[in-house]
Amino acid sequence: MPYDAELTGRMRLALKAHVGISEMQMMGGNCFFLNGNMLSGARRDKNGIGRFMFRVGKALEAEALQIPGAEPVIHGKRRLGGFISVQDAACDEAALNRWLAMCLEHASALPAKN
């Protein structure tokens, strides 16, 4: 995931009020975690398109894919269940907060990791 300071900053700002948030550099970019469980990430593709990745979980995946701009995350040739990709152009502040609410709902139901 090529690092993008602007997208990472937007994600960081949207999550700043939540307790238990951490960041980790992964695949060249930053991913965000709640109590050690992955929530989201931000990247800029090689073609210059900015994308957010949201871990909404398998229970919310079908609902999430109905939202305009949502696409499943494909890693290599494998579809990652419960992960959604959204272009930054389709994700204003309100949309980012709605996506993160879904991510937080999913991650808060998981046991904390160290």
JOBEL-V235991 format. One record per residue. N is the residue number from 1. RES is the residue in three letters. PSI is psi in radians with two decimals (none if undefined). OMEGA is omega in degrees with one decimal (999 if undefined). D_LAST is the distance of its C-alpha to the last C-alpha in whole Angstrom. Layout:
{{N & RES & PSI & OMEGA & D_LAST} {N & RES & PSI & OMEGA & D_LAST}}
This chain:
{{1 & MET & 1.79 & 178.4 & 24} {2 & PRO & 2.26 & -177.5 & 26} {3 & TYR & 2.44 & 175.4 & 25} {4 & ASP & 1.95 & -175.3 & 27} {5 & ALA & -0.68 & -178.6 & 27} {6 & GLU & -0.86 & -178.8 & 28} {7 & LEU & -0.70 & 177.5 & 26} {8 & THR & -0.70 & 177.7 & 23} {9 & GLY & -0.70 & 177.1 & 25} {10 & ARG & -0.74 & 179.4 & 26} {11 & MET & -0.78 & -179.6 & 22} {12 & ARG & -0.78 & 179.8 & 21} {13 & LEU & -0.74 & -179.3 & 24} {14 & ALA & -0.45 & -177.0 & 23} {15 & LEU & -0.03 & -170.8 & 20} {16 & LYS & -0.49 & -177.4 & 20} {17 & ALA & -0.12 & -175.9 & 21} {18 & HIS & 2.36 & 178.2 & 18} {19 & VAL & 2.50 & 175.7 & 15} {20 & GLY & 0.18 & -179.3 & 11} {21 & ILE & 2.37 & 173.6 & 13} {22 & SER & 2.90 & 179.0 & 11} {23 & GLU & 2.63 & 175.1 & 13} {24 & MET & 2.39 & 174.8 & 13} {25 & GLN & 2.21 & 179.9 & 17} {26 & MET & 2.38 & 175.3 & 17} {27 & MET & 0.61 & 177.6 & 21} {28 & GLY & -0.01 & -179.9 & 22} {29 & GLY & -2.88 & 178.0 & 21} {30 & ASN & 2.41 & 171.2 & 18} {31 & CYS & 2.66 & -178.3 & 16} {32 & PHE & 2.54 & -174.0 & 14} {33 & PHE & 2.62 & 170.7 & 11} {34 & LEU & 2.03 & -178.7 & 11} {35 & ASN & 0.67 & 177.1 & 8} {36 & GLY & -0.08 & 178.7 & 6} {37 & ASN & 2.27 & -176.8 & 9} {38 & MET & 2.36 & 176.7 & 12} {39 & LEU & -0.91 & -166.2 & 15} {40 & SER & 3.03 & 176.0 & 18} {41 & GLY & 2.95 & 178.7 & 19} {42 & ALA & 2.48 & -178.9 & 23} {43 & ARG & 2.88 & 172.1 & 25} {44 & ARG & 2.12 & 180.0 & 29} {45 & ASP & 2.86 & 177.4 & 31} {46 & LYS & -0.47 & 179.2 & 33} {47 & ASN & 0.07 & 175.8 & 36} {48 & GLY & -0.03 & -179.7 & 35} {49 & ILE & 2.19 & 177.0 & 33} {50 & GLY & 2.46 & -179.3 & 30} {51 & ARG & 2.53 & 168.5 & 28} {52 & PHE & 2.54 & 173.7 & 25} {53 & MET & 2.30 & -178.8 & 22} {54 & PHE & 2.27 & 175.2 & 21} {55 & ARG & 1.71 & -178.0 & 19} {56 & VAL & -0.22 & -178.5 & 21} {57 & GLY & 2.76 & -176.7 & 20} {58 & LYS & -0.53 & -178.9 & 23} {59 & ALA & -0.54 & -178.7 & 24} {60 & LEU & -0.01 & -174.4 & 25} {61 & GLU & -0.85 & -177.6 & 26} {62 & ALA & -0.75 & 177.6 & 30} {63 & GLU & -0.76 & -178.5 & 30} {64 & ALA & -0.67 & -178.1 & 28} {65 & LEU & -0.21 & 176.4 & 31} {66 & GLN & -0.23 & -178.9 & 34} {67 & ILE & 2.29 & -179.3 & 33} {68 & PRO & 2.34 & 179.1 & 35} {69 & GLY & -0.19 & -177.7 & 34} {70 & ALA & 2.40 & 176.8 & 31} {71 & GLU & 2.63 & 174.7 & 30} {72 & PRO & 2.65 & 176.1 & 28} {73 & VAL & 2.22 & 176.5 & 26} {74 & ILE & 2.14 & 178.8 & 27} {75 & HIS & 1.88 & -171.0 & 25} {76 & GLY & -2.05 & 176.0 & 28} {77 & LYS & 0.08 & -173.7 & 30} {78 & ARG & 2.30 & 174.5 & 27} {79 & ARG & 2.26 & 179.5 & 27} {80 & LEU & 1.90 & -179.1 & 23} {81 & GLY & 2.33 & 177.2 & 23} {82 & GLY & 0.02 & 179.9 & 22} {83 & PHE & 2.36 & -177.0 & 22} {84 & ILE & 2.46 & 175.9 & 25} {85 & SER & 2.40 & 179.2 & 26} {86 & VAL & 2.25 & 176.5 & 29} {87 & GLN & 2.50 & -178.3 & 31} {88 & ASP & -0.53 & 179.3 & 31} {89 & ALA & -0.41 & 179.5 & 34} {90 & ALA & 0.25 & -172.7 & 34} {91 & CYS & 1.39 & 175.1 & 31} {92 & ASP & -3.07 & -175.7 & 32} {93 & GLU & -0.78 & -179.3 & 30} {94 & ALA & -0.76 & 178.8 & 31} {95 & ALA & -0.73 & 178.4 & 30} {96 & LEU & -0.75 & 178.6 & 27} {97 & ASN & -0.65 & 177.3 & 26} {98 & ARG & -0.76 & 178.4 & 27} {99 & TRP & -0.78 & -178.7 & 25} {100 & LEU & -0.53 & 175.5 & 22} {101 & ALA & -0.70 & 176.8 & 22} {102 & MET & -0.74 & 179.1 & 22} {103 & CYS & -0.79 & -179.7 & 19} {104 & LEU & -0.65 & 176.9 & 18} {105 & GLU & -0.81 & -179.8 & 19} {106 & HIS & -0.91 & -174.4 & 18} {107 & ALA & -0.56 & -179.2 & 14} {108 & SER & -0.32 & 177.7 & 14} {109 & ALA & -0.13 & -178.7 & 16} {110 & LEU & 2.64 & 175.8 & 13} {111 & PRO & 2.52 & 178.9 & 10} {112 & ALA & 2.55 & 175.7 & 7} {113 & LYS & 2.61 & 176.9 & 4} {114 & ASN & none & 999 & 0}}
